[in-house]
């Protein structure tokens, strides 16, 4: 029996923005989601919360299944999201301050490299501001965003990409591809060789999904250390 196709995250995002529960369920049906549990779980959480309580039954099995898979996978941040999903089903409030934070936007901001690295999150609104746009010398006095004040939380960029590449390589089931990826990351220039290798062996899409999920989980974990649960 052939393995299911990977979930199309573009369709997951589209149906999430539209609040389309039926469309989201269809996007997940018979698709492989194990490398995208943070992103898929976040989408299901958003749509579930937006649904009237009497129309949540169709999503409930997906909430439970994703929570269980997160618990088994146990990457950074997985336990946090699993707990949030299970609390949705039980109706129990989660510890900390629940705040709508766009983790996709946050991880993009954290990946920006340059003089000003990192990002700011508004503790009251969940707004994400890349650190470089707070620098008048970079974006100009009129466009620089003022992040003075206790409501702004600064987050550093995490340096975990090499470990993510190594773990991804080890997870690839095709022996030739796995060996090529494992060989690429060793020695000077490993980052660029790895990026070339994932394109050459046609696994770049899988790598992007895997890598994003790792970063989402770490961002979720860091936010909770500051008392914020990203929803």
C-alpha positions as CSV (number, residue, x, y, z in Angstrom):
1,X,0.0,0.0,0.0
2,X,1.5,3.4,-1.1
3,X,2.3,5.9,1.6
4,X,-0.1,8.9,1.8
5,X,0.9,12.1,0.1
6,X,2.4,14.9,2.4
7,X,-0.2,17.4,3.6
8,X,-0.4,20.5,1.4
9,X,0.3,23.3,4.0
10,X,-0.8,26.0,1.5
11,X,-4.3,24.5,1.5
12,X,-4.2,24.1,5.3
13,X,-3.3,27.8,5.7
14,X,-6.0,28.9,3.1
15,X,-8.8,27.0,4.9
16,X,-7.5,28.2,8.3
17,X,-7.6,31.9,7.3
18,X,-11.1,31.3,5.8
19,X,-12.3,29.5,9.0
20,X,-13.4,26.7,6.7
21,X,-13.6,23.6,9.0
22,X,-14.9,21.3,6.2
23,X,-12.1,22.5,3.9
24,X,-9.5,21.9,6.5
25,X,-10.7,18.4,7.2
26,X,-10.6,17.7,3.5
27,X,-7.0,19.1,3.3
28,X,-6.0,16.7,6.1
29,X,-7.9,13.6,4.9
30,X,-5.6,10.7,4.0
31,X,-2.5,12.9,4.1
32,X,0.8,12.4,6.0
33,X,1.0,15.0,8.7
34,X,3.7,13.6,11.1
35,X,6.4,16.1,10.1
36,X,3.9,19.0,10.2
37,X,2.1,18.5,13.5
38,X,2.9,21.9,14.9
39,X,1.6,23.7,11.8
40,X,-1.4,21.4,11.4
41,X,-2.1,21.4,15.1
42,X,-2.0,25.2,15.2
43,X,-4.4,25.4,12.2
44,X,-6.9,22.9,13.8
45,X,-6.7,24.8,17.1
46,X,-7.5,28.1,15.3
47,X,-10.4,26.8,13.4
48,X,-11.8,24.8,16.3
49,X,-11.8,27.9,18.5
50,X,-13.6,29.9,15.8
51,X,-16.4,27.4,15.4
52,X,-19.6,27.7,17.4
53,X,-19.6,25.0,20.2
54,X,-22.4,23.1,18.5
55,X,-20.4,22.7,15.3
56,X,-17.1,21.4,16.7
57,X,-17.8,17.7,16.6
58,X,-16.4,17.2,13.1
59,X,-13.0,18.6,14.2
60,X,-12.8,16.9,17.6
61,X,-11.3,13.6,16.3
62,X,-8.6,15.6,14.5
63,X,-7.8,17.6,17.6
64,X,-7.5,14.3,19.6
65,X,-5.4,12.5,17.0
66,X,-3.0,15.4,16.5
67,X,-2.6,15.8,20.3
68,X,-1.7,12.0,20.6
69,X,0.8,12.2,17.8
70,X,2.4,15.2,19.3
71,X,2.8,13.4,22.6
72,X,4.5,10.4,20.8
73,X,6.8,12.6,18.6
74,X,7.9,14.8,21.6
75,X,9.9,17.4,19.7
76,X,10.5,20.8,21.5
77,X,7.1,22.5,22.0
78,X,5.1,19.4,21.2
79,X,4.0,18.7,24.7
80,X,2.8,22.3,25.0
81,X,0.6,22.1,21.9
82,X,-0.7,18.7,22.8
83,X,-1.8,20.0,26.2
84,X,-3.6,22.9,24.6
85,X,-5.4,20.7,22.2
86,X,-6.5,18.3,24.9
87,X,-7.7,21.2,27.0
88,X,-9.8,22.3,24.0
89,X,-11.7,19.0,24.1
90,X,-12.1,19.1,27.9
91,X,-13.0,22.7,28.1
92,X,-10.3,23.3,30.8
93,X,-8.4,26.6,30.6
94,X,-4.7,26.5,29.9
95,X,-2.1,28.0,32.3
96,X,-0.5,31.3,31.2
97,X,-1.8,34.0,28.9
98,X,-3.3,32.7,25.7
99,X,-2.4,35.1,22.8
100,X,-2.9,35.0,19.1
101,X,0.7,34.9,17.8
102,X,1.4,34.2,14.1
103,X,4.2,31.6,14.6
104,X,4.9,31.6,10.8
105,X,5.5,35.3,10.9
106,X,7.6,35.0,14.1
107,X,9.8,32.2,12.7
108,X,10.4,34.3,9.5
109,X,11.4,37.3,11.7
110,X,13.7,35.1,13.8
111,X,15.4,33.7,10.7
112,X,16.4,37.2,9.4
113,X,20.1,37.6,9.5
114,X,22.0,40.9,9.8
115,X,23.0,43.5,12.3
116,X,19.7,43.3,14.1
117,X,18.7,39.7,14.7
118,X,15.7,38.4,16.6
119,X,12.1,39.7,17.0
120,X,9.7,41.4,19.3
121,X,6.3,40.2,20.3
122,X,3.7,42.6,21.8
123,X,2.5,40.9,25.0
124,X,-1.0,42.5,24.6
125,X,-1.8,42.0,20.9
126,X,0.6,39.2,19.7
127,X,2.0,41.5,17.0
128,X,5.4,40.4,15.7
129,X,8.1,42.9,14.8
130,X,11.4,41.8,13.3
131,X,14.2,43.5,15.2
132,X,15.7,45.1,12.1
133,X,12.7,47.3,11.6
134,X,13.2,48.9,15.0
135,X,16.6,50.4,13.8
136,X,16.3,53.9,12.5
137,X,19.6,53.5,10.7
138,X,18.3,50.5,8.8
139,X,14.8,51.5,7.8
140,X,14.8,55.3,8.5
141,X,13.5,57.4,11.3
142,X,9.9,57.6,9.9
143,X,9.6,53.8,9.4
144,X,11.3,52.5,12.5
145,X,8.9,50.9,15.0
146,X,9.2,51.9,18.7
147,X,9.5,48.8,20.9
148,X,10.1,50.6,24.1
149,X,7.8,49.6,26.9
150,X,7.1,46.5,29.1
151,X,4.6,45.1,26.6
152,X,7.4,44.2,24.1
153,X,9.1,40.8,24.6
154,X,12.4,40.3,22.7
155,X,13.2,36.8,21.4
156,X,16.7,35.7,20.3
157,X,17.3,33.7,17.2
158,X,17.8,30.0,18.0
159,X,21.0,28.4,16.5
160,X,19.7,24.8,16.0
161,X,19.7,24.4,12.2
162,X,22.6,22.0,12.1
163,X,20.9,19.6,14.5
164,X,17.7,19.9,12.5
165,X,19.5,19.0,9.3
166,X,21.2,16.0,11.0
167,X,17.9,14.8,12.4
168,X,16.1,15.2,9.1
169,X,18.8,13.3,7.3
170,X,18.5,10.4,9.8
171,X,14.7,10.4,9.3
172,X,14.9,9.9,5.5
173,X,13.9,6.3,4.6
174,X,15.6,6.1,1.2
175,X,19.2,4.8,2.0
176,X,20.9,6.6,-0.9
177,X,19.3,9.9,-0.1
178,X,20.0,9.6,3.6
179,X,23.7,8.9,3.0
180,X,24.0,11.9,0.7
181,X,22.4,14.2,3.2
182,X,24.4,12.9,6.1
183,X,27.6,13.3,4.1
184,X,26.7,16.9,3.0
185,X,26.4,18.3,6.5
186,X,29.9,17.3,7.7
187,X,32.8,19.7,7.4
188,X,33.1,23.3,6.3
189,X,30.3,24.5,4.0
190,X,27.9,21.9,5.3
191,X,24.9,24.3,5.3
192,X,25.2,25.1,1.6
193,X,26.0,21.5,0.6
194,X,22.9,20.3,2.5
195,X,20.7,22.8,0.8
196,X,22.1,21.7,-2.6
197,X,21.6,18.1,-1.7
198,X,17.9,18.4,-0.7
199,X,17.2,20.1,-4.1
200,X,19.3,17.5,-6.0
201,X,17.4,14.6,-4.3
202,X,14.0,16.2,-4.6
203,X,13.3,16.4,-0.8
204,X,13.4,20.1,-0.4
205,X,9.7,20.3,0.2
206,X,9.9,17.7,2.9
207,X,12.9,19.5,4.5
208,X,11.0,22.8,4.6
209,X,8.0,21.3,6.3
210,X,10.2,19.4,8.8
211,X,12.4,22.4,9.5
212,X,9.5,24.8,10.0
213,X,7.8,22.5,12.4
214,X,11.0,22.3,14.5
215,X,11.2,26.1,14.6
216,X,7.5,26.5,15.4
217,X,7.8,24.2,18.4
218,X,10.9,26.0,19.7
219,X,9.1,29.4,19.4
220,X,6.1,28.0,21.2
221,X,8.3,26.7,24.0
222,X,10.2,30.0,24.4
223,X,7.0,32.0,24.5
224,X,5.6,29.8,27.3
225,X,8.8,30.5,29.4
226,X,7.5,34.1,29.3
227,X,4.0,33.0,30.3
228,X,2.5,33.2,26.8
229,X,0.6,30.4,25.1
230,X,0.5,30.9,21.4
231,X,-2.9,30.2,19.9
